[in-house]
Amino acid sequence: MDILLIGIGFILMLAGIAGSFLPVLPGVPVSWLGLVCLYLAPSLPFDWVFISITGVVAVTLYILDYIIPAIGTKKFGGSKAGAWGTTIGLIVGILAPIPFGILMGPFVGALIGELVFNRTEGKKAITAAFGSFLGFLASTFMKFFATLVYLGIFIYTVFVNWELFFS
């Protein structure tokens, strides 16, 4: 049972890391579920305090994931169309077989959103698209860093308790 839960937990960790880039997966909460799976292993004592603290962090970062891009967009004069364009551009950028699509897609999407839906002038649209893009980058970096920290905790816990799991 331990090996099964460690395996499921590790898969959730990897899915969480992917989710820090993909908008369809809530990266940090998925990684947190990986930690929960690990601590549900019968050989490891369950740590309610640790799981609660990391859970609160996961929920907080999940909420901030929606707030940070909006702040970046607003700070630079963008609109909801620019924020939506960022998300759509990210999806297209991931699917498009072009180099740096994951970086160019959100910016181009925000720019198109500002130009087409808000009929914003060129320079203002570029500034707003840049704000949307910065918000996206900040949010993505925050999620990626958190999922890597959760993965590090996961790996550390497995190695420290190796004898409990595999004896």
Secondary structure, 3 states (H helix, E strand, C coil): CHHHHHHHHHHHHHHHHHHCCCCCCCHHHHHHHHHHHHHCCCCCCCCHHHHHHHHHHHHHHHHHHHHHHHHHHHHCCCCHHHHHHHHHHHHHHHHCCCCCHHHHHHHHHHHHHHHHHCCCCHHHHHHHHHHHHHHHHHHHHHHHHHHHHHHHHHHHHHHHCHHHHCC
